[in-house]
Amino acid sequence: MKIIRESYINNQAIHLFMSLSDRKLYEDTLKEICSFGAGHAATSLSKMLNQKITISVPKVWIKMPEEPYFLPGQGKEAVIALNSRFGTEKEGIIFHLLSLSEAKSLAGLLLGEEPDDLSGMGKDALLELGNILSGSIVGSLANFIGEKIDLDQPKLTIDYPLAIVDYAVGEQMRSAHTALFTSVQMSAEEKKISMIQLFFPFFDIVGYIWKKLSKSITKDTGEIFFV
């Protein structure tokens, strides 16, 4: 049984993240949320491609590293980004990043023939994929917290990875006063295609879920117990 002091719940846990004695619990909760959503997205992708999809263990980042080795091309090459905003009060954004060559290969699998470029039908196919993947993630998150979450139509961007996510980091800093996100790699190994999924919540999602999962509050110690 995990024990967390009520003060962690009444304040945004995201603000206390660096001072929490049990930082691992916070990270593990966020990883579980991310893993849950990525699993649903991988299942959707597997059905679309009729391919086995593998996902990596989620990684939690409390800031963007100077050397973003986990991004396509280690962040030094232009990529395709499928980005979808979600929520109204509980907002955030999901990115799916692919190299340009892998994006064309993926569009070819979806269309039955690789397009000459990523405009027209190739772009439409990738946008539909982004909508399905992000919808799977948001749907699993909605089930997780027991609330309906709206999802905007995805957008497609071609740029360097750090330029693509920069505004998400900035918005997160304004709303949650820290940069906190997760990354997961999804791969279709037979076709040698992989993409990076980034999940940026613009609210303290862990603290919110801790509240949802709270079982009891002791009057004497002011502690909240979680199973």
C-alpha positions in Angstrom: 0.0 0.0 0.0 1.3 3.5 -1.0 0.9 6.4 1.4 1.0 10.0 0.2 0.5 13.0 2.4 -2.7 15.1 1.7 -0.6 18.2 1.2 0.7 16.6 -2.1 -2.9 16.3 -3.3 -4.2 19.7 -2.2 -1.4 21.4 -4.1 -0.4 20.6 -7.7 1.9 17.7 -7.4 3.6 18.9 -10.5 4.9 21.9 -8.6 6.3 19.7 -5.9 7.7 17.2 -8.3 11.4 18.0 -7.6 10.9 17.9 -3.8 8.8 14.8 -3.5 10.5 12.2 -1.4 8.8 9.5 -3.4 9.6 10.9 -6.9 9.5 7.3 -8.2 5.8 7.0 -7.4 5.0 10.1 -9.4 7.0 8.9 -12.3 5.6 5.4 -12.2 2.0 6.8 -12.2 2.8 8.9 -15.2 4.4 6.0 -17.0 1.4 3.8 -16.3 -0.9 6.5 -17.8 1.4 6.7 -20.9 1.8 3.0 -21.2 -2.0 2.5 -21.1 -2.6 5.0 -23.9 0.3 3.8 -26.0 -0.9 0.2 -25.8 -4.3 1.2 -27.2 -2.6 3.2 -29.9 -0.3 0.3 -30.8 -3.3 -2.0 -31.1 -5.0 0.4 -33.5 -1.9 0.7 -35.6 -1.4 -3.0 -35.7 -5.0 -3.5 -37.0 -4.5 -0.9 -39.6 -1.2 -2.2 -40.9 -1.8 -5.9 -40.2 1.6 -5.9 -38.6 3.0 -6.6 -35.1 3.7 -3.4 -33.3 6.1 -3.1 -30.4 6.3 -0.3 -27.9 9.1 0.8 -25.7 8.9 1.4 -21.9 7.6 5.0 -21.5 10.2 7.6 -20.5 9.4 10.5 -18.3 11.1 13.9 -19.0 11.0 16.9 -16.6 12.7 19.0 -19.3 13.8 18.8 -22.9 17.3 17.4 -22.8 20.0 19.4 -24.6 20.8 16.3 -26.8 17.3 14.9 -27.6 18.7 11.5 -28.7 15.3 9.9 -28.4 13.8 12.0 -31.2 14.0 10.9 -34.9 17.4 11.8 -36.3 18.4 12.7 -32.7 16.5 15.9 -33.3 18.9 17.1 -36.0 16.7 16.3 -39.0 13.4 17.6 -40.2 10.5 15.2 -39.4 6.8 14.7 -40.0 4.7 15.5 -36.9 1.1 14.6 -36.4 -0.2 16.6 -33.5 -3.5 16.6 -31.8 -4.8 18.8 -29.0 -7.2 17.4 -26.5 -9.5 18.6 -23.7 -11.2 21.8 -22.7 -10.4 22.3 -19.0 -8.0 19.4 -18.8 -5.9 20.1 -21.9 -2.8 18.7 -23.5 -1.3 17.7 -26.9 -0.1 14.5 -28.4 2.7 14.3 -31.0 3.6 11.4 -33.3 7.0 12.1 -35.0 8.4 10.2 -38.0 11.3 10.7 -40.3 10.3 11.8 -43.8 11.3 8.5 -45.4 9.4 6.5 -42.8 6.3 8.7 -43.1 6.3 8.0 -46.9 6.6 4.3 -46.2 3.8 4.4 -43.7 1.6 6.3 -46.1 2.3 3.6 -48.7 1.2 0.9 -46.3 -2.0 2.7 -45.6 -2.7 3.5 -49.3 -1.4 0.3 -50.9 1.2 2.3 -52.9 3.9 4.7 -51.7 3.1 8.3 -52.7 5.5 10.5 -54.6 5.2 13.1 -51.8 3.3 13.8 -48.6 0.7 16.1 -50.1 -2.8 15.0 -51.3 -3.7 11.4 -50.5 -0.5 10.7 -48.6 -1.1 13.6 -46.3 -4.7 12.7 -45.8 -3.8 9.1 -44.9 -1.3 10.3 -42.3 -3.8 12.7 -40.8 -6.4 10.0 -40.5 -3.7 7.8 -38.9 -2.9 10.6 -36.4 -6.6 10.9 -35.6 -7.0 7.2 -34.9 -3.8 7.0 -32.8 -4.6 10.1 -30.7 -8.2 9.0 -30.4 -7.1 5.7 -28.9 -4.8 7.5 -26.4 -7.5 10.1 -25.4 -10.1 7.4 -25.2 -8.0 5.3 -22.8 -7.2 8.4 -20.8 -10.9 9.2 -20.6 -11.6 5.7 -19.3 -8.7 6.0 -16.9 -10.1 9.2 -15.2 -13.8 8.5 -15.8 -14.5 11.7 -17.8 -15.2 12.6 -21.4 -12.3 14.3 -23.2 -12.7 16.1 -26.5 -10.1 15.7 -29.3 -9.3 18.2 -32.0 -8.6 17.2 -35.6 -4.8 16.5 -36.1 -2.5 18.8 -37.9 0.6 17.8 -40.0 3.8 19.7 -39.7 7.2 19.3 -41.3 10.0 20.9 -39.2 12.8 20.1 -36.8 11.5 18.2 -33.7 12.5 20.8 -31.2 10.8 23.6 -33.2 7.7 21.5 -33.5 7.3 20.8 -29.7 8.6 24.2 -28.6 5.2 25.8 -28.3 3.9 22.8 -26.4 6.7 23.2 -23.9 6.0 26.9 -23.6 2.2 26.4 -23.1 3.0 23.7 -20.5 5.3 26.1 -18.6 2.5 28.8 -18.6 -0.2 26.4 -17.4 1.7 24.0 -15.2 4.9 25.9 -14.5 7.1 23.1 -15.6 7.9 21.0 -18.6 6.9 17.4 -18.0 6.2 15.0 -20.8 6.6 11.3 -21.8 8.0 9.6 -24.8 7.3 6.1 -26.2 8.6 4.5 -29.4 6.3 2.4 -31.5 7.8 0.2 -34.2 6.6 -2.0 -37.0 9.7 -4.1 -37.1 8.9 -6.0 -40.3 8.6 -2.8 -42.3 11.4 -1.1 -40.3 9.1 1.9 -39.5 9.1 3.5 -36.1 7.6 6.7 -34.6 8.0 8.6 -31.4 4.9 9.4 -29.4 5.1 12.5 -27.1 2.5 13.2 -24.5 2.3 16.7 -23.1 -0.4 17.3 -20.4 -1.1 20.9 -19.7 -2.3 20.1 -16.2 -1.2 18.0 -13.3 -2.5 14.8 -14.6 -0.9 12.7 -11.9 -2.2 14.8 -9.0 -5.7 14.7 -10.6 -5.6 10.9 -10.9 -4.3 10.6 -7.3 -7.4 12.4 -6.2 -9.6 10.1 -8.3 -8.0 7.0 -6.8 -8.0 8.1 -3.2 -9.5 5.5 -0.9 -9.7 7.2 2.5 -8.4 10.1 4.4 -7.5 9.7 8.1 -8.6 12.6 10.2 -5.6 12.2 12.6 -2.7 12.2 10.2 -4.2 13.8 7.1 -2.9 11.1 4.9 -4.4 9.6 1.8 -4.1 5.9 1.1 -3.9 4.3 -2.3 -4.1 0.6 -3.1 
